[in-house]
Amino acid sequence: MTNRLAPGPWLAPLLLVACSTHATGGGGGGSVAFEMPRPEGLDLYLPVPADNPLTPAKVALGERLFFEPLLSADEKLSCSSCHKPEHAFSDTVAVSAGVYGRRGTRNAPSIVNAVYGESFFWDGRAATLEDQALRPIQAPNEMDMSLDSVLQRLGGKPEYRERFAAAFPDGEVSAPNLARAIASYVRTLRSGDSPFDRFFAGDSTALSTEAQNGFRLFVGRARCSLCHAGPTLTDQSFHNTGVAWRDGMLADSGRAAVTGTRDALGAFKTPSLRNVARTAPYMHDGSIATLEEVVEFYDGGGNPNPYQDPDIRPLNLNASERSALLAFLRSLSGKVTAG
């Protein structure tokens, strides 16, 4: 007797079918193909742009830059300061501290599996990882550096001149190449091989009965899979759950700042739920401290407001059901591969 879930239509919201491949490079400047590991559950095609193929030299440069404090004005912060590897490449505080202790208003989310993203930042204002990579460097409340200053610093280091020369056909220490290198490293950050993945790969002991019950709720009455769908557990879209509305007032316009449309007021990108137990605090502003509180928030129907997503409504789960849902969410923590 096993606790294997019987197959059925409830699998469809999550287990999308996609082709698999490895990322290959080309075009000089370290054009050897970069072989990507394939975590269980994420055997997907990698959407790597043709003008920025993955190569070992470029990924290695991107990794070095990701941990480089020279990218910040005070030379104390790097990308990894807010996207901590040990925290599934997210931060441990509601809002990260930038240079000189400055703070913005939004949480630093996990960037694991960002290779599958269709837009970036909570409001989706960046269309590509290359575009995303340069913005925190220039943001006053983050690294507060001009690109010219960053390039001067990097270009003054023999190590970086050599690394850029090895990674790119033109060999230039330039803003486009800086963006390409960081984006390349971020594309290698993937996570699968969770208990949930191993269970559906055939290991009947990988998922507890309680977690299986939580999965049934997730794709059933709790309706979580309406937004958290597919192998990466996000629909890549934007939803107003009410987190940005406080005392009848809108604290953050969210996606509307990008689209200019009222129906996007207070809407934010659906985060992936992979490794969600490791990425507290939660929501775009880090205002919910624990996973238990997240479940309570959605169980109560979010925070009603004029533009709330119609799919967000009270669930009325009992204590056993909330516990089962939490058990399933915790089963989504897996191995993170990098570089």
Contacts in CASP RR format, 6 or more apart in sequence:
PFRMAT RR
TARGET T0000
AUTHOR 0000-0000-0000
METHOD contacts of the structure
MODEL  1
MTNRLAPGPWLAPLLLVACSTHATGGGGGGSVAFEMPRPEGLDLYLPVPA
DNPLTPAKVALGERLFFEPLLSADEKLSCSSCHKPEHAFSDTVAVSAGVY
GRRGTRNAPSIVNAVYGESFFWDGRAATLEDQALRPIQAPNEMDMSLDSV
LQRLGGKPEYRERFAAAFPDGEVSAPNLARAIASYVRTLRSGDSPFDRFF
AGDSTALSTEAQNGFRLFVGRARCSLCHAGPTLTDQSFHNTGVAWRDGML
ADSGRAAVTGTRDALGAFKTPSLRNVARTAPYMHDGSIATLEEVVEFYDG
GGNPNPYQDPDIRPLNLNASERSALLAFLRSLSGKVTAG
2 204 0 8 1.000
3 204 0 8 1.000
3 207 0 8 1.000
3 208 0 8 1.000
3 209 0 8 1.000
3 212 0 8 1.000
4 199 0 8 1.000
4 202 0 8 1.000
4 204 0 8 1.000
5 212 0 8 1.000
5 215 0 8 1.000
5 216 0 8 1.000
10 216 0 8 1.000
10 219 0 8 1.000
10 220 0 8 1.000
11 219 0 8 1.000
13 219 0 8 1.000
13 225 0 8 1.000
13 226 0 8 1.000
13 229 0 8 1.000
13 230 0 8 1.000
14 219 0 8 1.000
14 225 0 8 1.000
14 229 0 8 1.000
14 230 0 8 1.000
14 231 0 8 1.000
14 233 0 8 1.000
15 200 0 8 1.000
15 230 0 8 1.000
15 231 0 8 1.000
16 229 0 8 1.000
16 230 0 8 1.000
16 231 0 8 1.000
18 43 0 8 1.000
18 44 0 8 1.000
18 45 0 8 1.000
18 231 0 8 1.000
19 44 0 8 1.000
19 45 0 8 1.000
20 38 0 8 1.000
20 43 0 8 1.000
20 44 0 8 1.000
20 45 0 8 1.000
21 45 0 8 1.000
21 46 0 8 1.000
22 33 0 8 1.000
22 34 0 8 1.000
22 35 0 8 1.000
22 36 0 8 1.000
22 38 0 8 1.000
22 46 0 8 1.000
23 33 0 8 1.000
23 34 0 8 1.000
23 35 0 8 1.000
23 36 0 8 1.000
23 46 0 8 1.000
23 48 0 8 1.000
23 53 0 8 1.000
23 54 0 8 1.000
23 187 0 8 1.000
24 33 0 8 1.000
24 34 0 8 1.000
24 53 0 8 1.000
24 54 0 8 1.000
25 31 0 8 1.000
25 32 0 8 1.000
25 33 0 8 1.000
25 34 0 8 1.000
25 53 0 8 1.000
25 54 0 8 1.000
25 55 0 8 1.000
26 33 0 8 1.000
26 53 0 8 1.000
26 55 0 8 1.000
27 53 0 8 1.000
27 169 0 8 1.000
28 169 0 8 1.000
29 55 0 8 1.000
29 57 0 8 1.000
29 58 0 8 1.000
29 166 0 8 1.000
29 167 0 8 1.000
29 168 0 8 1.000
29 169 0 8 1.000
29 171 0 8 1.000
30 55 0 8 1.000
30 56 0 8 1.000
30 57 0 8 1.000
30 58 0 8 1.000
30 166 0 8 1.000
30 167 0 8 1.000
31 53 0 8 1.000
31 55 0 8 1.000
32 55 0 8 1.000
32 56 0 8 1.000
32 57 0 8 1.000
33 54 0 8 1.000
33 55 0 8 1.000
34 53 0 8 1.000
34 54 0 8 1.000
34 55 0 8 1.000
34 56 0 8 1.000
34 58 0 8 1.000
34 59 0 8 1.000
34 188 0 8 1.000
36 46 0 8 1.000
36 54 0 8 1.000
36 188 0 8 1.000
36 190 0 8 1.000
36 337 0 8 1.000
37 190 0 8 1.000
37 337 0 8 1.000
39 190 0 8 1.000
39 191 0 8 1.000
39 192 0 8 1.000
39 193 0 8 1.000
39 197 0 8 1.000
39 334 0 8 1.000
39 335 0 8 1.000
39 337 0 8 1.000
40 192 0 8 1.000
40 193 0 8 1.000
40 194 0 8 1.000
40 197 0 8 1.000
40 198 0 8 1.000
40 201 0 8 1.000
41 192 0 8 1.000
41 193 0 8 1.000
41 197 0 8 1.000
41 200 0 8 1.000
41 201 0 8 1.000
41 231 0 8 1.000
42 113 0 8 1.000
42 190 0 8 1.000
42 191 0 8 1.000
42 192 0 8 1.000
42 197 0 8 1.000
42 231 0 8 1.000
42 232 0 8 1.000
44 116 0 8 1.000
44 231 0 8 1.000
46 54 0 8 1.000
46 115 0 8 1.000
46 187 0 8 1.000
47 115 0 8 1.000
47 116 0 8 1.000
47 117 0 8 1.000
48 54 0 8 1.000
48 115 0 8 1.000
48 187 0 8 1.000
49 128 0 8 1.000
49 130 0 8 1.000
52 58 0 8 1.000
52 130 0 8 1.000
52 180 0 8 1.000
52 183 0 8 1.000
52 184 0 8 1.000
54 184 0 8 1.000
54 187 0 8 1.000
54 188 0 8 1.000
55 167 0 8 1.000
55 184 0 8 1.000
57 163 0 8 1.000
57 166 0 8 1.000
57 167 0 8 1.000
58 167 0 8 1.000
58 168 0 8 1.000
58 180 0 8 1.000
58 181 0 8 1.000
58 184 0 8 1.000
59 184 0 8 1.000
59 185 0 8 1.000
59 188 0 8 1.000
59 339 0 8 1.000
60 163 0 8 1.000
60 167 0 8 1.000
60 339 0 8 1.000
61 163 0 8 1.000
61 164 0 8 1.000
61 166 0 8 1.000
61 167 0 8 1.000
61 181 0 8 1.000
61 184 0 8 1.000
61 185 0 8 1.000
62 181 0 8 1.000
62 182 0 8 1.000
62 184 0 8 1.000
62 185 0 8 1.000
63 185 0 8 1.000
63 338 0 8 1.000
63 339 0 8 1.000
64 163 0 8 1.000
65 71 0 8 1.000
65 79 0 8 1.000
65 178 0 8 1.000
65 181 0 8 1.000
65 182 0 8 1.000
65 185 0 8 1.000
66 78 0 8 1.000
66 79 0 8 1.000
66 80 0 8 1.000
66 182 0 8 1.000
66 185 0 8 1.000
66 186 0 8 1.000
67 78 0 8 1.000
67 79 0 8 1.000
67 80 0 8 1.000
68 78 0 8 1.000
69 75 0 8 1.000
69 76 0 8 1.000
69 77 0 8 1.000
69 78 0 8 1.000
69 81 0 8 1.000
70 150 0 8 1.000
70 153 0 8 1.000
70 154 0 8 1.000
70 157 0 8 1.000
71 77 0 8 1.000
71 78 0 8 1.000
71 79 0 8 1.000
71 137 0 8 1.000
71 143 0 8 1.000
71 145 0 8 1.000
71 150 0 8 1.000
72 78 0 8 1.000
72 98 0 8 1.000
72 99 0 8 1.000
72 137 0 8 1.000
72 142 0 8 1.000
72 143 0 8 1.000
72 144 0 8 1.000
72 145 0 8 1.000
73 99 0 8 1.000
73 100 0 8 1.000
73 143 0 8 1.000
73 144 0 8 1.000
73 145 0 8 1.000
74 99 0 8 1.000
74 100 0 8 1.000
76 99 0 8 1.000
77 98 0 8 1.000
77 99 0 8 1.000
77 142 0 8 1.000
77 143 0 8 1.000
79 136 0 8 1.000
79 182 0 8 1.000
81 96 0 8 1.000
81 98 0 8 1.000
82 91 0 8 1.000
82 96 0 8 1.000
82 98 0 8 1.000
82 108 0 8 1.000
82 136 0 8 1.000
82 142 0 8 1.000
83 89 0 8 1.000
83 90 0 8 1.000
83 91 0 8 1.000
83 108 0 8 1.000
83 110 0 8 1.000
83 111 0 8 1.000
84 90 0 8 1.000
84 91 0 8 1.000
84 92 0 8 1.000
85 336 0 8 1.000
85 338 0 8 1.000
87 110 0 8 1.000
87 278 0 8 1.000
87 279 0 8 1.000
88 110 0 8 1.000
88 112 0 8 1.000
88 191 0 8 1.000
88 275 0 8 1.000
88 278 0 8 1.000
88 279 0 8 1.000
88 333 0 8 1.000
88 336 0 8 1.000
89 110 0 8 1.000
89 111 0 8 1.000
89 112 0 8 1.000
89 189 0 8 1.000
89 336 0 8 1.000
90 107 0 8 1.000
90 108 0 8 1.000
90 109 0 8 1.000
90 110 0 8 1.000
90 111 0 8 1.000
90 278 0 8 1.000
90 279 0 8 1.000
91 107 0 8 1.000
91 108 0 8 1.000
92 280 0 8 1.000
93 281 0 8 1.000
94 107 0 8 1.000
94 281 0 8 1.000
94 285 0 8 1.000
94 286 0 8 1.000
94 287 0 8 1.000
95 103 0 8 1.000
95 104 0 8 1.000
95 105 0 8 1.000
95 106 0 8 1.000
95 107 0 8 1.000
95 108 0 8 1.000
95 285 0 8 1.000
95 286 0 8 1.000
96 103 0 8 1.000
96 104 0 8 1.000
96 107 0 8 1.000
96 108 0 8 1.000
96 142 0 8 1.000
97 103 0 8 1.000
98 104 0 8 1.000
98 141 0 8 1.000
98 142 0 8 1.000
98 143 0 8 1.000
98 144 0 8 1.000
99 142 0 8 1.000
99 143 0 8 1.000
99 144 0 8 1.000
100 144 0 8 1.000
102 140 0 8 1.000
102 141 0 8 1.000
102 142 0 8 1.000
102 144 0 8 1.000
103 141 0 8 1.000
104 141 0 8 1.000
104 142 0 8 1.000
105 252 0 8 1.000
105 285 0 8 1.000
106 122 0 8 1.000
106 252 0 8 1.000
106 284 0 8 1.000
106 285 0 8 1.000
107 122 0 8 1.000
107 281 0 8 1.000
107 282 0 8 1.000
107 283 0 8 1.000
107 284 0 8 1.000
107 285 0 8 1.000
107 286 0 8 1.000
109 122 0 8 1.000
109 271 0 8 1.000
109 279 0 8 1.000
110 271 0 8 1.000
110 272 0 8 1.000
110 274 0 8 1.000
110 275 0 8 1.000
110 279 0 8 1.000
111 186 0 8 1.000
111 189 0 8 1.000
112 189 0 8 1.000
112 190 0 8 1.000
112 191 0 8 1.000
112 272 0 8 1.000
112 274 0 8 1.000
112 275 0 8 1.000
112 336 0 8 1.000
113 189 0 8 1.000
113 190 0 8 1.000
113 191 0 8 1.000
113 232 0 8 1.000
113 272 0 8 1.000
113 274 0 8 1.000
114 120 0 8 1.000
114 129 0 8 1.000
114 186 0 8 1.000
114 187 0 8 1.000
114 189 0 8 1.000
115 129 0 8 1.000
115 186 0 8 1.000
115 187 0 8 1.000
115 188 0 8 1.000
115 189 0 8 1.000
115 190 0 8 1.000
116 232 0 8 1.000
117 232 0 8 1.000
117 236 0 8 1.000
118 236 0 8 1.000
119 125 0 8 1.000
119 126 0 8 1.000
119 127 0 8 1.000
119 236 0 8 1.000
119 269 0 8 1.000
120 126 0 8 1.000
120 127 0 8 1.000
120 128 0 8 1.000
120 129 0 8 1.000
120 131 0 8 1.000
120 132 0 8 1.000
121 132 0 8 1.000
121 135 0 8 1.000
121 269 0 8 1.000
122 254 0 8 1.000
122 268 0 8 1.000
122 269 0 8 1.000
122 284 0 8 1.000
123 238 0 8 1.000
123 254 0 8 1.000
123 255 0 8 1.000
123 257 0 8 1.000
123 258 0 8 1.000
123 268 0 8 1.000
123 269 0 8 1.000
124 238 0 8 1.000
124 255 0 8 1.000
124 258 0 8 1.000
124 269 0 8 1.000
125 257 0 8 1.000
125 258 0 8 1.000
126 132 0 8 1.000
126 135 0 8 1.000
128 183 0 8 1.000
129 182 0 8 1.000
129 183 0 8 1.000
129 186 0 8 1.000
129 187 0 8 1.000
130 176 0 8 1.000
130 179 0 8 1.000
130 180 0 8 1.000
130 183 0 8 1.000
131 179 0 8 1.000
132 183 0 8 1.000
133 178 0 8 1.000
133 179 0 8 1.000
133 182 0 8 1.000
133 183 0 8 1.000
133 186 0 8 1.000
134 147 0 8 1.000
134 175 0 8 1.000
134 178 0 8 1.000
134 179 0 8 1.000
136 142 0 8 1.000
136 143 0 8 1.000
137 143 0 8 1.000
137 145 0 8 1.000
137 147 0 8 1.000
137 150 0 8 1.000
138 144 0 8 1.000
138 145 0 8 1.000
138 146 0 8 1.000
138 147 0 8 1.000
147 175 0 8 1.000
147 178 0 8 1.000
150 178 0 8 1.000
151 173 0 8 1.000
151 174 0 8 1.000
151 175 0 8 1.000
151 178 0 8 1.000
154 160 0 8 1.000
154 164 0 8 1.000
154 173 0 8 1.000
154 178 0 8 1.000
155 161 0 8 1.000
155 173 0 8 1.000
160 173 0 8 1.000
161 173 0 8 1.000
164 171 0 8 1.000
164 172 0 8 1.000
164 173 0 8 1.000
164 174 0 8 1.000
164 177 0 8 1.000
164 181 0 8 1.000
165 171 0 8 1.000
167 177 0 8 1.000
167 181 0 8 1.000
168 177 0 8 1.000
168 180 0 8 1.000
170 177 0 8 1.000
171 177 0 8 1.000
185 338 0 8 1.000
185 339 0 8 1.000
188 337 0 8 1.000
188 338 0 8 1.000
188 339 0 8 1.000
189 336 0 8 1.000
189 337 0 8 1.000
189 338 0 8 1.000
189 339 0 8 1.000
190 336 0 8 1.000
190 337 0 8 1.000
191 274 0 8 1.000
191 275 0 8 1.000
191 334 0 8 1.000
191 335 0 8 1.000
191 336 0 8 1.000
191 337 0 8 1.000
192 274 0 8 1.000
192 334 0 8 1.000
192 335 0 8 1.000
193 334 0 8 1.000
193 335 0 8 1.000
194 274 0 8 1.000
194 275 0 8 1.000
194 331 0 8 1.000
194 332 0 8 1.000
194 333 0 8 1.000
194 334 0 8 1.000
195 206 0 8 1.000
195 207 0 8 1.000
195 211 0 8 1.000
195 331 0 8 1.000
195 333 0 8 1.000
195 334 0 8 1.000
196 206 0 8 1.000
196 207 0 8 1.000
196 211 0 8 1.000
196 215 0 8 1.000
196 328 0 8 1.000
196 331 0 8 1.000
196 332 0 8 1.000
197 334 0 8 1.000
198 206 0 8 1.000
198 207 0 8 1.000
199 206 0 8 1.000
199 207 0 8 1.000
199 212 0 8 1.000
199 331 0 8 1.000
207 215 0 8 1.000
207 331 0 8 1.000
208 327 0 8 1.000
208 331 0 8 1.000
210 323 0 8 1.000
210 324 0 8 1.000
210 327 0 8 1.000
211 324 0 8 1.000
211 327 0 8 1.000
211 328 0 8 1.000
211 330 0 8 1.000
211 331 0 8 1.000
212 328 0 8 1.000
213 321 0 8 1.000
213 324 0 8 1.000
213 327 0 8 1.000
213 328 0 8 1.000
214 222 0 8 1.000
214 321 0 8 1.000
214 324 0 8 1.000
214 325 0 8 1.000
214 327 0 8 1.000
214 328 0 8 1.000
215 328 0 8 1.000
217 224 0 8 1.000
217 317 0 8 1.000
217 321 0 8 1.000
217 324 0 8 1.000
217 325 0 8 1.000
217 328 0 8 1.000
218 224 0 8 1.000
218 225 0 8 1.000
218 228 0 8 1.000
218 325 0 8 1.000
218 328 0 8 1.000
219 225 0 8 1.000
221 315 0 8 1.000
222 298 0 8 1.000
222 315 0 8 1.000
222 317 0 8 1.000
222 321 0 8 1.000
222 325 0 8 1.000
223 311 0 8 1.000
223 315 0 8 1.000
224 298 0 8 1.000
224 325 0 8 1.000
226 235 0 8 1.000
226 311 0 8 1.000
227 234 0 8 1.000
227 235 0 8 1.000
227 237 0 8 1.000
227 239 0 8 1.000
227 270 0 8 1.000
227 311 0 8 1.000
228 234 0 8 1.000
228 235 0 8 1.000
228 270 0 8 1.000
228 272 0 8 1.000
228 273 0 8 1.000
229 235 0 8 1.000
232 272 0 8 1.000
232 274 0 8 1.000
233 272 0 8 1.000
233 273 0 8 1.000
233 274 0 8 1.000
233 332 0 8 1.000
234 269 0 8 1.000
234 270 0 8 1.000
234 271 0 8 1.000
234 272 0 8 1.000
234 273 0 8 1.000
235 270 0 8 1.000
236 269 0 8 1.000
236 270 0 8 1.000
237 269 0 8 1.000
237 270 0 8 1.000
238 254 0 8 1.000
238 255 0 8 1.000
238 264 0 8 1.000
238 267 0 8 1.000
238 268 0 8 1.000
238 269 0 8 1.000
238 270 0 8 1.000
239 267 0 8 1.000
239 268 0 8 1.000
239 270 0 8 1.000
239 309 0 8 1.000
239 311 0 8 1.000
239 312 0 8 1.000
240 264 0 8 1.000
240 265 0 8 1.000
240 266 0 8 1.000
240 267 0 8 1.000
240 268 0 8 1.000
240 305 0 8 1.000
240 307 0 8 1.000
240 308 0 8 1.000
240 309 0 8 1.000
240 312 0 8 1.000
241 268 0 8 1.000
241 283 0 8 1.000
241 297 0 8 1.000
241 298 0 8 1.000
241 302 0 8 1.000
241 303 0 8 1.000
241 308 0 8 1.000
241 309 0 8 1.000
241 312 0 8 1.000
242 266 0 8 1.000
242 302 0 8 1.000
242 303 0 8 1.000
242 304 0 8 1.000
242 305 0 8 1.000
242 308 0 8 1.000
242 312 0 8 1.000
243 268 0 8 1.000
243 283 0 8 1.000
243 284 0 8 1.000
243 285 0 8 1.000
243 287 0 8 1.000
243 288 0 8 1.000
243 297 0 8 1.000
243 302 0 8 1.000
243 303 0 8 1.000
244 250 0 8 1.000
244 251 0 8 1.000
244 252 0 8 1.000
244 253 0 8 1.000
244 254 0 8 1.000
244 266 0 8 1.000
244 268 0 8 1.000
244 284 0 8 1.000
244 285 0 8 1.000
245 251 0 8 1.000
245 266 0 8 1.000
245 303 0 8 1.000
245 305 0 8 1.000
246 303 0 8 1.000
248 305 0 8 1.000
250 265 0 8 1.000
250 266 0 8 1.000
250 305 0 8 1.000
251 285 0 8 1.000
252 266 0 8 1.000
252 284 0 8 1.000
252 285 0 8 1.000
253 265 0 8 1.000
253 266 0 8 1.000
254 264 0 8 1.000
254 265 0 8 1.000
254 266 0 8 1.000
254 267 0 8 1.000
254 268 0 8 1.000
254 284 0 8 1.000
255 264 0 8 1.000
255 266 0 8 1.000
255 267 0 8 1.000
255 268 0 8 1.000
255 269 0 8 1.000
256 262 0 8 1.000
256 264 0 8 1.000
256 265 0 8 1.000
256 266 0 8 1.000
256 267 0 8 1.000
258 264 0 8 1.000
262 307 0 8 1.000
263 307 0 8 1.000
264 307 0 8 1.000
265 306 0 8 1.000
265 307 0 8 1.000
266 305 0 8 1.000
266 307 0 8 1.000
267 307 0 8 1.000
267 309 0 8 1.000
268 283 0 8 1.000
268 284 0 8 1.000
273 329 0 8 1.000
273 332 0 8 1.000
274 332 0 8 1.000
274 333 0 8 1.000
274 334 0 8 1.000
275 332 0 8 1.000
275 333 0 8 1.000
275 334 0 8 1.000
275 336 0 8 1.000
276 282 0 8 1.000
276 291 0 8 1.000
276 329 0 8 1.000
276 332 0 8 1.000
276 333 0 8 1.000
277 291 0 8 1.000
277 329 0 8 1.000
277 330 0 8 1.000
277 332 0 8 1.000
277 333 0 8 1.000
278 333 0 8 1.000
280 289 0 8 1.000
280 290 0 8 1.000
280 291 0 8 1.000
281 287 0 8 1.000
281 288 0 8 1.000
281 289 0 8 1.000
281 290 0 8 1.000
282 288 0 8 1.000
282 289 0 8 1.000
282 290 0 8 1.000
282 291 0 8 1.000
282 293 0 8 1.000
282 294 0 8 1.000
283 294 0 8 1.000
288 294 0 8 1.000
288 297 0 8 1.000
291 326 0 8 1.000
291 329 0 8 1.000
291 330 0 8 1.000
292 322 0 8 1.000
292 326 0 8 1.000
295 317 0 8 1.000
295 322 0 8 1.000
295 325 0 8 1.000
295 326 0 8 1.000
295 329 0 8 1.000
296 322 0 8 1.000
297 303 0 8 1.000
298 312 0 8 1.000
298 315 0 8 1.000
299 314 0 8 1.000
299 315 0 8 1.000
299 316 0 8 1.000
299 317 0 8 1.000
299 322 0 8 1.000
300 314 0 8 1.000
300 315 0 8 1.000
300 316 0 8 1.000
301 312 0 8 1.000
301 313 0 8 1.000
301 314 0 8 1.000
301 315 0 8 1.000
302 308 0 8 1.000
302 312 0 8 1.000
317 325 0 8 1.000
END
